[in-house]
Amino acid sequence: MTTSDVTHQSLFDRARALGRVAVLMGGCSAEREVSLKSGAAVLAALREAGTDAFGLDLGADALAQLQVEPFDRAFIALHGRGGEDGTIQGLLEWMQVPYTGSGVMSSALGMDKLRCKQIWQSLGLPTPNFMLLKAPFDAQSVVDQLGLPLMVKPVHEGSSVGMSKVTSVEALAEAYERACAFDGLIMAEQWVTGHEFTVSLLGEQVLPVIGLETPHHFYDYDAKYITDDTRYLLPCGLSDEAETDIGTLSVAAFNAIGCSGWGRVDLMQDQAGRFWLLEVNTSPGMTDHSLVPQAAAHAGISLAELVVSIAEKAQCHLSLSGVKEA
């Protein structure tokens, strides 16, 4: 038996040991279509590894869907509200079904850009200045505090949904209204001129850092999922010391809000070489354009190995077994 055969057999044994795995995808958020692609990729990779897995396209009747057939653990491939914000995590906690990724609180904080940044700030972690926008607001005052350009974004959306780069005082109101179509809480964030990076985390392992270059105004929804003009730099172009620094900062940001299992941290490096935290993703994309699979592949980890490793870390984060009725 060759080394390759042994490795494959080991992965197969690990995959079978996972039991029956439900891959949760779809959902009702603005990121539904991306989630369906992520879920399909995860499901195919789990099955390739030898896992007994099936897919569930969750809708408004998620609780009923989860009760149709038994499963031993859930692989959450949902993105956005309902799937990445602690909601489905809480439901699975009550069902006492282990699930991938972070727990209820950390998932909620990761999805809430405002509170996540407030925690980072309180711990002295570098993140661009920001402010919550509430109509009516004084656009000139916002610009005076944050400068131009700046970023306007919904607090509770991912995949750059509803985000706009604002380059003038006059454009701020329009960007705010655009974001309001997706969320009731909108924030403005200081723009960082420089290079964008993303750091993928798999358990305690920091995967290779990816540098991002796009001809778009920023790494928006189209650049992430639709067009093919985004450049993914692997190696990322940083020095060994800087790559270690950005990895350490990303782990600190991830741990600051209690994340676990796997995830991704997005950052900017300004023209002075300083790193700035943008956001954390607790259920990253797994499509053919997605960053975590790319980083894993560069580290020699196949997609099948990646999804099995993530599924192996599935757990219930809360202990409800000792809760007694009043």
Backbone bond lengths (Angstrom), bond angles and torsions (degrees), N, CA, C in turn:
res aa  C-N    CA-C-N  psi(-1)  N-CA   C-N-CA  omega(-1)  CA-C   N-CA-C  phi
1 M - - - 1.461 - - 1.530 109.14 -
2 T 1.336 117.11 129.97 1.459 121.26 -177.65 1.524 110.41 -78.41
3 T 1.365 114.64 166.88 1.465 120.01 176.65 1.519 110.71 -58.99
4 S 1.339 116.72 -39.42 1.467 121.75 178.41 1.527 110.83 -61.56
5 D 1.357 115.74 -41.20 1.464 119.53 179.27 1.525 111.06 -64.48
6 V 1.342 116.44 -40.41 1.465 120.55 179.54 1.517 110.63 -63.98
7 T 1.344 115.51 -44.36 1.463 120.18 179.33 1.515 110.94 -61.57
8 H 1.337 115.83 -44.10 1.460 120.47 179.71 1.523 110.38 -63.04
9 Q 1.347 117.08 -43.52 1.456 120.80 -179.90 1.517 110.37 -63.16
10 S 1.329 116.99 -39.94 1.457 121.04 178.88 1.522 110.43 -62.72
11 L 1.329 117.28 -43.58 1.464 120.66 178.77 1.523 110.35 -65.63
12 F 1.325 116.36 -39.75 1.463 120.34 178.37 1.527 110.47 -61.67
13 D 1.332 116.76 -44.32 1.472 120.55 179.18 1.519 110.96 -62.22
14 R 1.326 116.60 -42.78 1.469 120.66 177.90 1.525 110.81 -63.64
15 A 1.327 115.71 -40.55 1.463 120.30 -178.98 1.524 111.28 -65.03
16 R 1.325 116.70 -41.37 1.461 120.20 179.70 1.520 111.44 -69.19
17 A 1.337 116.08 -31.13 1.464 120.43 -179.08 1.526 112.55 -69.98
18 L 1.318 116.79 -12.36 1.467 120.08 179.52 1.522 112.19 -71.03
19 G 1.307 116.25 -18.80 1.460 119.37 -175.87 1.521 110.79 77.66
20 R 1.320 115.52 -155.89 1.468 121.52 -179.55 1.532 108.31 -81.72
21 V 1.342 116.54 122.18 1.465 121.66 -176.01 1.529 110.20 -114.57
22 A 1.315 116.14 126.50 1.460 121.74 174.21 1.519 108.75 -97.59
23 V 1.325 116.71 122.63 1.465 121.16 176.70 1.526 107.51 -94.21
24 L 1.333 115.83 112.90 1.460 121.44 -176.06 1.523 109.38 -91.16
25 M 1.305 116.09 125.04 1.469 120.71 -175.13 1.526 110.10 -145.41
26 G 1.324 115.37 176.26 1.463 120.54 177.15 1.510 112.01 82.83
27 G 1.323 116.01 -101.59 1.453 120.07 -178.42 1.513 111.98 77.59
28 C 1.331 115.71 -170.56 1.463 121.32 -174.75 1.525 112.91 -119.39
29 S 1.329 117.68 13.78 1.459 119.98 -176.79 1.520 111.10 -85.80
30 A 1.325 115.66 177.16 1.460 121.25 177.56 1.521 111.64 -67.54
31 E 1.317 117.22 -12.48 1.463 121.98 -179.44 1.526 112.45 -101.97
32 R 1.313 116.89 20.44 1.466 121.63 -176.05 1.538 112.31 -55.38
33 E 1.328 117.42 -48.46 1.459 120.08 -175.39 1.525 111.48 -64.20
34 V 1.324 117.05 -38.70 1.463 120.23 176.87 1.521 110.02 -65.05
35 S 1.331 116.31 -41.34 1.465 120.81 179.68 1.528 111.54 -61.58
36 L 1.310 117.46 -39.86 1.465 120.27 178.67 1.532 110.83 -61.92
37 K 1.332 116.36 -38.27 1.465 119.87 177.60 1.524 110.78 -69.48
38 S 1.330 116.73 -41.93 1.464 120.46 177.78 1.524 110.08 -61.30
39 G 1.327 116.39 -47.24 1.453 121.24 -178.68 1.508 112.63 -60.92
40 A 1.331 116.29 -41.37 1.464 120.20 179.63 1.527 110.45 -63.88
41 A 1.333 116.81 -40.53 1.464 120.56 179.61 1.531 111.02 -66.91
42 V 1.328 116.33 -43.03 1.468 120.57 178.84 1.521 110.71 -63.49
43 L 1.329 116.62 -45.94 1.461 121.14 -178.86 1.525 111.01 -60.44
44 A 1.325 116.83 -45.60 1.467 120.49 -179.84 1.526 110.70 -62.62
45 A 1.339 117.22 -40.91 1.465 120.73 -178.59 1.526 111.63 -69.17
46 L 1.321 117.19 -39.64 1.465 120.32 177.10 1.523 110.71 -62.68
47 R 1.305 116.32 -44.22 1.462 119.84 179.59 1.519 111.20 -66.22
48 E 1.321 116.64 -38.11 1.466 120.51 177.23 1.524 110.82 -59.83
49 A 1.331 115.84 -37.09 1.462 120.23 -179.71 1.523 112.30 -74.29
50 G 1.336 116.82 -18.10 1.455 120.80 -179.83 1.512 114.41 110.07
51 T 1.328 116.95 10.70 1.464 121.18 -179.70 1.522 111.11 -76.95
52 D 1.310 115.94 142.74 1.468 122.09 171.60 1.518 106.55 -81.42
53 A 1.334 116.57 91.38 1.464 121.35 -173.28 1.519 111.45 -127.19
54 F 1.324 114.72 151.08 1.467 120.56 174.79 1.522 108.41 -143.55
55 G 1.326 115.84 158.39 1.449 120.57 -177.19 1.511 112.62 -101.20
56 L 1.333 115.63 147.75 1.456 122.19 175.21 1.524 108.39 -129.91
57 D 1.331 116.69 114.29 1.462 121.93 174.93 1.527 107.09 -87.14
58 L 1.312 115.81 96.13 1.461 120.36 -173.35 1.528 112.26 -75.63
59 G 1.328 114.61 140.94 1.451 121.08 176.37 1.517 110.30 -125.78
60 A 1.326 116.39 -152.35 1.459 121.01 -178.71 1.527 111.95 -66.99
61 D 1.341 116.62 -21.04 1.466 121.58 179.90 1.522 111.13 -100.54
62 A 1.334 116.54 41.85 1.465 121.67 -173.80 1.523 112.92 -56.16
63 L 1.334 117.56 -41.56 1.459 120.10 -178.62 1.521 111.10 -59.93
64 A 1.313 117.20 -46.14 1.462 120.61 179.21 1.527 110.80 -64.08
65 Q 1.323 117.25 -39.80 1.463 120.90 -179.91 1.524 111.47 -63.40
66 L 1.316 116.27 -38.36 1.465 120.61 -178.57 1.523 112.64 -70.22
67 Q 1.338 116.56 -15.35 1.457 120.92 -177.49 1.522 113.53 -100.97
68 V 1.341 117.27 1.28 1.461 120.75 -176.97 1.522 111.23 -67.50
69 E 1.316 116.62 -45.00 1.461 119.61 178.47 1.524 109.41 -141.10
70 P 1.321 116.58 148.19 1.467 120.09 -176.05 1.532 112.00 -73.00
71 F 1.315 115.95 151.56 1.453 121.51 173.65 1.526 108.16 -150.70
72 D 1.322 114.78 158.66 1.465 120.38 -173.68 1.518 113.80 -92.35
73 R 1.317 116.85 -27.30 1.468 121.30 177.81 1.519 109.25 -157.40
74 A 1.332 115.63 159.51 1.463 120.83 -179.01 1.518 109.59 -116.79
75 F 1.313 115.49 133.80 1.462 121.23 171.56 1.525 105.74 -100.86
76 I 1.331 116.11 111.79 1.464 120.24 -177.11 1.521 109.84 -84.32
77 A 1.327 115.69 110.28 1.465 121.99 174.78 1.527 109.64 -112.61
78 L 1.312 116.21 23.96 1.460 122.71 177.20 1.528 108.98 -84.69
79 H 1.322 116.30 145.99 1.456 121.66 177.19 1.527 109.57 -125.36
80 G 1.306 116.57 148.26 1.465 120.10 176.12 1.508 112.89 82.20
81 R 1.321 114.65 -166.66 1.462 120.68 -176.16 1.527 112.02 -64.53
82 G 1.314 114.38 141.30 1.459 120.66 -177.74 1.513 112.63 93.67
83 G 1.346 116.87 -27.12 1.450 119.30 -177.17 1.506 115.14 -125.24
84 E 1.339 115.41 -21.14 1.462 119.69 -175.91 1.523 111.34 -120.96
85 D 1.318 116.79 2.87 1.469 120.93 -171.33 1.524 113.82 -111.21
86 G 1.323 117.25 14.35 1.459 120.95 179.88 1.515 114.29 96.58
87 T 1.331 117.35 -11.25 1.466 120.83 -176.54 1.525 111.88 -67.29
88 I 1.337 116.55 -57.45 1.466 119.35 -179.74 1.526 109.87 -68.20
89 Q 1.317 116.68 -30.32 1.469 120.41 177.43 1.522 110.37 -62.25
90 G 1.336 116.83 -42.18 1.461 120.31 178.53 1.515 111.98 -64.74
91 L 1.316 116.64 -39.30 1.459 120.87 178.87 1.525 110.79 -63.65
92 L 1.320 116.12 -43.57 1.462 120.16 179.44 1.528 111.58 -68.01
93 E 1.342 116.67 -31.60 1.471 119.59 174.83 1.522 110.57 -60.95
94 W 1.327 116.96 -45.84 1.472 120.37 -179.85 1.519 111.29 -66.30
95 M 1.334 117.20 -30.31 1.457 120.92 176.65 1.525 111.48 -79.51
96 Q 1.352 116.24 -10.67 1.466 122.73 -177.20 1.524 111.63 58.97
97 V 1.336 115.30 42.84 1.460 122.20 176.78 1.527 108.75 -109.98
98 P 1.317 118.56 121.30 1.462 120.22 177.19 1.527 111.11 -59.47
99 Y 1.327 116.14 142.81 1.463 120.56 -178.54 1.521 109.58 -139.69
100 T 1.309 115.40 158.47 1.460 121.20 -177.14 1.530 110.77 -78.45
101 G 1.328 114.29 154.59 1.451 120.29 173.22 1.510 114.49 84.54
102 S 1.317 114.82 -162.17 1.454 122.75 -173.56 1.514 112.72 -77.64
103 G 1.334 115.34 163.61 1.452 122.01 -179.54 1.519 113.52 -79.14
104 V 1.318 115.70 -171.21 1.462 122.06 -173.84 1.534 111.61 -60.94
105 M 1.323 116.94 -54.76 1.452 120.23 -174.88 1.522 112.16 -64.87
106 S 1.331 116.81 -48.38 1.458 119.49 -177.20 1.524 111.53 -67.35
107 S 1.328 117.81 -33.32 1.464 120.41 175.99 1.527 109.88 -64.60
108 A 1.330 116.21 -43.76 1.460 120.69 179.28 1.523 111.07 -62.96
109 L 1.323 117.03 -42.49 1.461 120.73 -179.54 1.527 111.22 -68.58
110 G 1.324 116.78 -38.18 1.454 119.80 178.51 1.515 111.63 -63.85
111 M 1.328 116.87 -34.56 1.456 121.06 -179.32 1.523 111.64 -78.24
112 D 1.315 116.61 -24.05 1.464 122.03 -178.18 1.529 108.52 -93.88
113 K 1.324 116.90 93.82 1.460 121.43 -174.64 1.524 112.11 -58.91
114 L 1.319 116.89 -36.32 1.460 121.05 -177.59 1.528 111.16 -64.70
115 R 1.325 117.02 -53.85 1.463 120.42 -177.04 1.520 112.17 -70.56
116 C 1.311 115.95 -32.10 1.465 119.56 175.97 1.529 109.73 -60.94
117 K 1.324 116.44 -46.81 1.459 120.24 -179.88 1.526 111.41 -67.81
118 Q 1.315 117.12 -33.60 1.466 119.65 177.07 1.532 110.90 -63.24
119 I 1.332 116.19 -39.46 1.473 119.99 177.37 1.522 110.05 -66.37
120 W 1.322 116.88 -45.37 1.459 119.61 178.42 1.523 111.01 -58.43
121 Q 1.323 115.97 -45.03 1.462 119.43 179.38 1.526 111.34 -60.73
122 S 1.326 116.71 -42.18 1.465 120.85 -177.57 1.526 111.53 -63.66
123 L 1.332 116.49 -25.53 1.460 121.55 -179.91 1.527 112.52 -96.28
124 G 1.321 115.81 3.31 1.455 119.78 178.98 1.512 114.37 77.41
125 L 1.344 117.54 17.59 1.462 120.74 177.59 1.530 108.69 -84.35
126 P 1.318 118.26 137.73 1.470 121.09 -173.71 1.525 113.19 -73.35
127 T 1.308 116.80 122.58 1.461 122.79 175.40 1.522 107.16 -145.37
128 P 1.328 119.11 144.06 1.463 120.50 -176.98 1.537 111.88 -58.18
129 N 1.342 115.60 146.73 1.462 120.01 177.18 1.524 110.25 -59.12
130 F 1.314 116.48 153.46 1.459 121.11 -174.11 1.521 109.50 -154.79
131 M 1.318 115.29 167.39 1.460 121.02 172.47 1.515 109.37 -155.95
132 L 1.314 115.63 149.32 1.457 121.83 177.72 1.521 108.68 -80.23
133 L 1.318 116.71 135.06 1.460 121.41 178.86 1.521 109.94 -101.26
134 K 1.329 116.07 126.55 1.456 121.78 176.49 1.515 109.15 -131.58
135 A 1.327 116.20 121.17 1.463 120.13 -179.73 1.533 109.94 -69.89
136 P 1.340 117.99 141.51 1.471 125.29 -5.98 1.525 110.85 -80.72
137 F 1.323 117.40 142.26 1.460 120.67 177.81 1.524 109.10 -128.65
138 D 1.305 115.54 158.33 1.453 122.52 180.00 1.532 108.25 -90.26
139 A 1.316 116.41 104.60 1.454 121.23 -175.99 1.527 111.59 -59.46
140 Q 1.315 116.90 -39.16 1.456 120.05 -179.59 1.528 111.10 -64.43
141 S 1.338 116.54 -37.96 1.461 120.85 178.80 1.530 110.82 -65.08
142 V 1.335 116.35 -39.80 1.468 120.42 177.67 1.520 110.27 -61.56
143 V 1.322 116.21 -46.10 1.462 120.87 -179.88 1.519 111.16 -65.81
144 D 1.329 116.78 -37.76 1.465 120.15 178.32 1.533 110.82 -60.65
145 Q 1.345 116.24 -35.21 1.469 120.20 -177.62 1.521 113.35 -83.45
146 L 1.327 117.31 -36.68 1.465 120.81 -173.58 1.520 114.02 -108.20
147 G 1.324 116.52 -16.11 1.456 119.96 -179.00 1.519 112.62 79.28
148 L 1.318 116.21 -179.41 1.454 123.90 176.72 1.531 108.91 -128.97
149 P 1.338 116.74 146.53 1.469 125.60 -7.48 1.521 111.22 -69.82
150 L 1.331 114.74 171.33 1.463 120.42 173.50 1.520 108.44 -143.25
151 M 1.320 115.53 167.77 1.461 121.15 -179.15 1.519 109.13 -111.26
152 V 1.329 116.33 134.63 1.469 122.22 173.16 1.515 107.43 -111.25
153 K 1.334 116.19 129.69 1.461 118.73 -176.02 1.525 111.82 -146.40
154 P 1.333 117.35 145.66 1.467 120.34 170.66 1.519 109.04 -64.28
155 V 1.322 117.13 141.74 1.459 121.17 -177.57 1.522 111.56 -70.05
156 H 1.346 116.50 -33.48 1.467 119.53 -170.67 1.521 114.00 -114.08
157 E 1.317 118.21 32.62 1.460 120.44 176.82 1.520 109.50 -123.58
158 G 1.331 115.72 158.89 1.449 122.13 176.34 1.511 110.43 -123.26
159 S 1.335 116.57 -174.20 1.468 123.08 178.14 1.527 112.73 57.53
160 S 1.326 116.83 25.29 1.472 123.24 179.16 1.528 112.72 64.39
161 V 1.323 117.35 17.53 1.467 121.19 178.81 1.530 109.76 -62.73
162 G 1.314 116.52 128.61 1.465 121.80 175.82 1.509 115.28 76.85
163 M 1.321 118.44 5.90 1.458 121.59 -177.55 1.522 111.47 -87.54
164 S 1.339 115.70 146.83 1.462 121.05 178.65 1.521 110.56 -142.64
165 K 1.320 115.76 140.50 1.466 121.37 169.42 1.514 108.02 -86.85
166 V 1.321 116.52 127.14 1.461 122.20 -177.33 1.519 108.77 -109.33
167 T 1.323 116.60 126.42 1.462 121.11 -177.16 1.522 113.37 -115.37
168 S 1.330 117.46 0.80 1.461 120.51 178.57 1.516 110.08 -149.04
169 V 1.326 115.96 157.39 1.468 120.64 177.58 1.518 109.95 -59.63
170 E 1.333 116.07 -40.19 1.465 121.16 -176.43 1.524 112.48 -65.46
171 A 1.323 117.54 -28.05 1.469 120.86 -176.37 1.519 112.92 -82.96
172 L 1.334 117.18 -10.50 1.458 120.18 -174.59 1.528 112.03 -64.97
173 A 1.315 117.38 -43.99 1.464 120.91 -178.17 1.522 111.46 -62.20
174 E 1.326 117.22 -41.18 1.470 121.19 179.13 1.525 110.72 -64.77
175 A 1.330 116.83 -41.84 1.464 120.59 178.64 1.524 110.54 -64.03
176 Y 1.319 115.96 -38.65 1.466 120.73 178.16 1.526 110.32 -62.20
177 E 1.317 117.53 -46.05 1.468 121.19 -179.87 1.520 110.76 -64.29
178 R 1.307 117.19 -37.20 1.467 120.65 178.77 1.529 110.32 -63.54
179 A 1.313 116.45 -42.66 1.458 120.79 179.75 1.520 111.63 -68.01
180 C 1.337 116.60 -34.09 1.470 121.35 -179.15 1.521 112.46 -63.11
181 A 1.325 117.41 -19.23 1.466 120.36 177.81 1.523 110.80 -68.55
182 F 1.340 117.08 -15.72 1.454 120.70 -176.55 1.521 113.79 -114.67
183 D 1.324 118.15 -16.85 1.459 119.82 -173.34 1.522 110.08 -159.88
184 G 1.324 115.86 156.66 1.455 121.54 177.03 1.512 112.78 -91.02
185 L 1.339 116.76 -11.05 1.464 121.45 177.26 1.526 109.14 -117.84
186 I 1.322 115.50 124.02 1.457 121.32 -176.99 1.517 109.27 -124.58
187 M 1.314 116.26 139.83 1.457 119.92 178.33 1.518 110.67 -126.68
188 A 1.330 114.49 151.93 1.458 121.76 171.86 1.522 107.52 -109.25
189 E 1.317 116.20 141.22 1.460 120.98 -175.31 1.522 109.51 -133.01
190 Q 1.305 114.98 139.37 1.460 121.49 178.06 1.527 109.73 -59.64
191 W 1.318 115.61 135.86 1.452 120.97 179.75 1.525 110.00 -79.99
192 V 1.323 116.26 137.27 1.461 121.13 176.04 1.522 107.72 -111.12
193 T 1.313 116.51 116.91 1.460 121.41 177.23 1.525 108.66 -85.18
194 G 1.318 115.78 124.42 1.459 119.10 -178.60 1.511 111.57 160.30
195 H 1.317 116.12 -144.07 1.466 121.69 -175.98 1.528 110.54 -111.89
196 E 1.341 115.48 141.98 1.461 120.61 179.85 1.521 110.32 -99.60
197 F 1.337 114.83 140.71 1.455 121.59 179.19 1.524 109.46 -136.03
198 T 1.319 114.80 157.77 1.460 119.35 174.60 1.527 108.55 -135.95
199 V 1.328 115.26 139.75 1.462 121.69 -177.07 1.523 108.71 -120.76
200 S 1.319 116.08 118.94 1.462 122.01 179.45 1.514 109.73 -94.49
201 L 1.329 115.70 138.62 1.456 121.90 -178.22 1.522 109.42 -122.02
202 L 1.321 115.68 132.18 1.459 122.27 178.23 1.517 107.48 -127.08
203 G 1.330 115.86 98.39 1.454 119.82 -172.81 1.517 109.27 62.97
204 E 1.335 116.77 -123.81 1.460 121.77 177.95 1.531 112.08 -89.74
205 Q 1.311 117.09 -2.54 1.461 121.36 -174.63 1.526 111.63 -90.06
206 V 1.319 116.40 129.38 1.461 122.07 172.48 1.524 107.09 -93.63
207 L 1.322 116.50 115.51 1.457 121.23 -179.02 1.533 109.67 -79.10
208 P 1.324 117.80 164.01 1.465 120.46 -178.39 1.534 112.49 -53.39
209 V 1.322 115.39 136.22 1.461 121.82 -179.09 1.530 109.22 -71.86
210 I 1.334 116.17 139.78 1.463 121.48 177.99 1.524 109.15 -110.81
211 G 1.328 116.52 130.72 1.453 121.89 171.18 1.513 109.39 -91.90
212 L 1.323 116.76 143.71 1.462 121.33 -175.78 1.527 110.13 -119.98
213 E 1.322 116.08 131.72 1.454 121.38 174.84 1.523 108.68 -132.24
214 T 1.324 116.77 130.66 1.457 121.27 -178.93 1.523 109.88 -141.42
215 P 1.328 117.94 143.09 1.459 120.36 175.13 1.531 112.56 -76.39
216 H 1.333 117.36 -7.02 1.462 121.34 177.25 1.528 109.06 -72.51
217 H 1.329 116.32 170.23 1.463 120.29 178.98 1.526 110.69 -61.14
218 F 1.328 115.68 -31.82 1.461 121.99 175.80 1.521 107.32 -159.81
219 Y 1.318 117.08 178.25 1.462 122.26 -178.26 1.526 108.81 -76.74
220 D 1.335 115.85 78.14 1.461 121.77 -172.60 1.525 111.74 -90.25
221 Y 1.333 116.07 -173.39 1.472 121.58 -175.87 1.530 111.01 -58.24
222 D 1.339 116.79 -45.57 1.459 119.91 -179.09 1.523 111.21 -63.23
223 A 1.329 116.05 -41.58 1.469 119.95 -179.98 1.520 111.34 -65.35
224 K 1.334 116.22 -31.09 1.459 120.48 -177.98 1.523 112.86 -78.13
225 Y 1.340 116.94 -38.23 1.466 118.58 -166.52 1.524 116.17 -127.17
226 I 1.324 118.01 -16.17 1.463 118.36 -169.31 1.532 112.51 -115.60
227 T 1.336 116.89 -58.86 1.455 119.70 -175.05 1.527 110.98 -78.22
228 D 1.325 114.76 165.20 1.464 120.59 179.76 1.531 111.34 -113.88
229 D 1.340 116.72 22.96 1.461 119.16 -177.11 1.531 113.12 -100.90
230 T 1.343 117.15 5.71 1.459 120.30 175.27 1.529 109.49 -81.22
231 R 1.322 116.07 136.42 1.463 121.12 177.16 1.520 109.01 -101.74
232 Y 1.328 115.68 128.06 1.457 122.17 177.87 1.532 107.04 -107.59
233 L 1.319 115.88 112.81 1.455 120.74 -172.96 1.524 110.83 -93.54
234 L 1.333 115.40 110.99 1.462 123.38 177.58 1.523 107.64 -137.42
235 P 1.315 119.37 106.72 1.461 127.13 4.39 1.522 112.18 -66.58
236 C 1.332 114.50 160.73 1.463 121.00 -168.46 1.520 114.03 -78.27
237 G 1.329 118.49 -14.24 1.456 120.84 179.29 1.513 114.30 98.00
238 L 1.341 117.59 -6.79 1.459 121.14 177.39 1.526 110.51 -81.02
239 S 1.319 115.77 156.85 1.457 120.04 172.63 1.527 108.68 -68.80
240 D 1.322 116.87 162.54 1.460 120.42 178.98 1.529 110.66 -57.85
241 E 1.330 116.46 -40.43 1.462 120.43 -179.22 1.528 111.33 -65.48
242 A 1.346 116.10 -43.93 1.465 119.90 -179.88 1.522 111.03 -67.18
243 E 1.333 116.89 -36.86 1.464 119.43 178.92 1.529 110.75 -66.66
244 T 1.329 116.41 -36.04 1.470 120.06 174.97 1.529 110.22 -65.37
245 D 1.332 116.54 -42.24 1.466 121.23 -179.46 1.526 111.65 -62.98
246 I 1.330 117.26 -44.02 1.461 119.61 -177.98 1.525 110.35 -69.35
247 G 1.332 116.60 -32.85 1.459 119.89 176.06 1.519 111.60 -66.69
248 T 1.325 116.39 -43.18 1.470 121.21 178.82 1.518 110.95 -63.14
249 L 1.331 116.86 -43.27 1.461 121.04 178.41 1.529 111.19 -63.44
250 S 1.313 117.07 -40.16 1.471 120.82 -179.42 1.522 111.27 -65.63
251 V 1.320 117.03 -41.01 1.464 120.45 177.19 1.525 109.95 -62.81
252 A 1.332 117.30 -41.61 1.459 121.03 179.29 1.525 110.88 -63.41
253 A 1.329 116.91 -41.51 1.457 121.10 179.03 1.524 111.15 -65.94
254 F 1.321 116.56 -40.00 1.461 123.60 179.65 1.526 110.11 -64.34
255 N 1.329 115.03 -46.81 1.462 120.06 -178.97 1.523 112.41 -70.58
256 A 1.324 116.89 -27.82 1.466 120.75 -176.27 1.516 112.53 -59.20
257 I 1.329 117.25 -32.52 1.462 119.73 179.59 1.531 111.59 -107.02
258 G 1.337 115.68 14.42 1.462 120.39 172.26 1.505 115.77 79.78
259 C 1.327 118.21 22.23 1.464 120.48 -178.16 1.528 111.45 -71.78
260 S 1.320 115.68 159.20 1.467 120.81 -179.28 1.521 110.16 -158.79
261 G 1.321 115.46 169.27 1.466 121.05 175.35 1.508 112.92 85.91
262 W 1.311 115.27 -75.82 1.459 121.04 177.99 1.517 108.49 -164.34
263 G 1.310 116.38 164.06 1.456 119.98 179.13 1.508 110.56 170.49
264 R 1.327 114.36 -170.58 1.462 119.95 -177.47 1.522 108.80 -147.81
265 V 1.320 115.99 141.58 1.458 122.01 178.63 1.527 108.32 -120.11
266 D 1.335 116.46 130.62 1.457 121.99 -179.52 1.525 110.14 -104.93
267 L 1.323 115.93 137.30 1.456 120.71 -175.07 1.528 111.10 -142.22
268 M 1.332 114.84 162.91 1.456 122.50 170.35 1.521 108.58 -119.31
269 Q 1.322 115.73 149.74 1.460 121.62 169.88 1.522 107.39 -114.98
270 D 1.338 116.37 120.92 1.453 118.76 -177.44 1.522 111.04 -78.67
271 Q 1.317 115.75 179.37 1.460 120.38 -174.30 1.528 112.85 -69.41
272 A 1.346 115.86 -14.13 1.463 120.27 176.33 1.528 111.89 -91.27
273 G 1.341 116.33 -1.40 1.455 120.87 178.58 1.515 114.91 91.72
274 R 1.342 117.41 3.75 1.465 120.92 -179.46 1.529 110.06 -84.46
275 F 1.339 116.10 144.54 1.457 121.53 179.44 1.529 110.16 -96.62
276 W 1.339 115.55 142.74 1.457 122.52 -178.96 1.530 109.15 -131.50
277 L 1.325 116.52 128.14 1.461 122.27 -179.39 1.522 110.82 -76.33
278 L 1.318 116.48 131.37 1.464 121.60 176.88 1.521 111.61 -100.47
279 E 1.328 116.23 -57.58 1.459 119.41 179.93 1.524 110.87 -164.62
280 V 1.332 114.68 167.61 1.453 121.08 177.54 1.526 107.97 -118.65
281 N 1.311 116.35 143.08 1.465 122.32 179.68 1.520 108.40 -116.33
282 T 1.329 116.62 118.43 1.463 120.42 -176.94 1.526 113.25 -94.22
283 S 1.335 117.07 -10.33 1.462 121.34 173.65 1.524 107.28 -140.86
284 P 1.330 117.00 73.64 1.464 121.03 -173.63 1.523 112.97 -65.28
285 G 1.321 114.94 161.24 1.454 120.77 177.76 1.516 112.21 -65.31
286 M 1.319 115.05 151.28 1.472 121.22 178.71 1.529 110.22 -130.34
287 T 1.347 116.60 28.38 1.454 121.17 179.41 1.529 110.08 -81.24
288 D 1.351 115.79 -178.50 1.459 119.09 179.49 1.524 112.03 -71.75
289 H 1.347 117.92 -11.70 1.455 121.85 175.45 1.530 111.64 -98.22
290 S 1.327 117.74 -4.02 1.464 121.34 -166.95 1.526 113.09 -76.93
291 L 1.325 114.33 157.51 1.455 121.73 -168.60 1.527 114.05 -87.67
292 V 1.327 117.78 -39.87 1.467 119.51 -178.71 1.532 111.33 -61.00
293 P 1.336 119.67 -47.50 1.470 118.48 177.45 1.528 112.78 -60.53
294 Q 1.338 117.39 -34.97 1.462 119.95 178.41 1.529 111.13 -65.61
295 A 1.333 115.97 -44.67 1.459 120.22 179.54 1.531 110.68 -63.75
296 A 1.336 115.97 -41.30 1.462 120.41 179.64 1.529 110.59 -63.53
297 A 1.321 116.27 -43.72 1.465 120.02 -179.57 1.521 110.97 -60.88
298 H 1.330 116.12 -38.58 1.468 119.82 179.34 1.527 110.90 -66.11
299 A 1.334 116.21 -26.22 1.467 121.13 177.67 1.521 111.53 -88.78
300 G 1.344 117.09 4.87 1.457 120.98 178.76 1.511 114.31 84.21
301 I 1.336 116.76 18.29 1.463 121.83 -179.11 1.527 108.62 -104.81
302 S 1.305 117.69 117.42 1.463 121.28 179.33 1.526 110.15 -70.40
303 L 1.324 116.62 164.43 1.461 120.17 178.73 1.519 110.52 -62.90
304 A 1.329 117.36 -38.29 1.466 120.54 178.42 1.527 110.87 -62.85
305 E 1.330 116.66 -44.69 1.466 121.54 177.44 1.530 110.47 -63.06
306 L 1.323 115.91 -40.59 1.464 120.66 -179.05 1.519 111.81 -61.84
307 V 1.338 117.34 -49.70 1.463 119.06 -175.88 1.526 111.61 -69.70
308 V 1.332 117.10 -33.25 1.465 119.39 176.11 1.525 109.97 -66.12
309 S 1.321 116.53 -42.58 1.468 120.48 179.04 1.523 111.03 -61.71
310 I 1.326 117.11 -42.17 1.466 120.88 178.10 1.526 110.31 -64.33
311 A 1.338 116.17 -44.77 1.470 120.66 -178.40 1.526 111.59 -65.01
312 E 1.330 116.59 -33.33 1.467 120.23 179.07 1.525 111.59 -63.92
313 K 1.329 116.85 -26.00 1.470 121.23 -178.54 1.520 112.62 -87.97
314 A 1.327 117.92 3.05 1.461 121.31 -179.81 1.523 110.48 -59.83
315 Q 1.329 115.76 139.84 1.462 119.81 -179.94 1.523 110.66 -159.51
316 C 1.314 114.88 163.27 1.457 121.40 166.24 1.528 106.11 -92.77
317 H 1.300 117.46 128.85 1.460 121.57 -174.92 1.529 112.62 -89.37
318 L 1.325 117.13 -22.00 1.447 121.86 -179.13 1.518 110.15 -107.96
319 S 1.308 117.34 146.07 1.466 121.05 177.00 1.521 108.77 -98.73
320 L 1.333 116.13 100.13 1.472 120.35 -178.64 1.518 111.40 -100.06
321 S 1.323 116.55 -5.35 1.468 118.86 -175.46 1.517 112.36 -65.95
322 G 1.344 115.87 -24.98 1.466 118.40 -178.72 1.502 113.63 -93.52
323 V 1.341 117.49 1.67 1.460 120.51 -179.73 1.523 109.04 -74.56
324 K 1.328 116.85 128.73 1.453 121.80 -179.25 1.520 110.39 -112.30
325 E 1.314 114.94 149.54 1.471 119.13 177.93 1.520 109.68 -66.96
326 A 1.337 115.41 144.90 1.454 120.69 179.83 1.525 110.10 -71.13
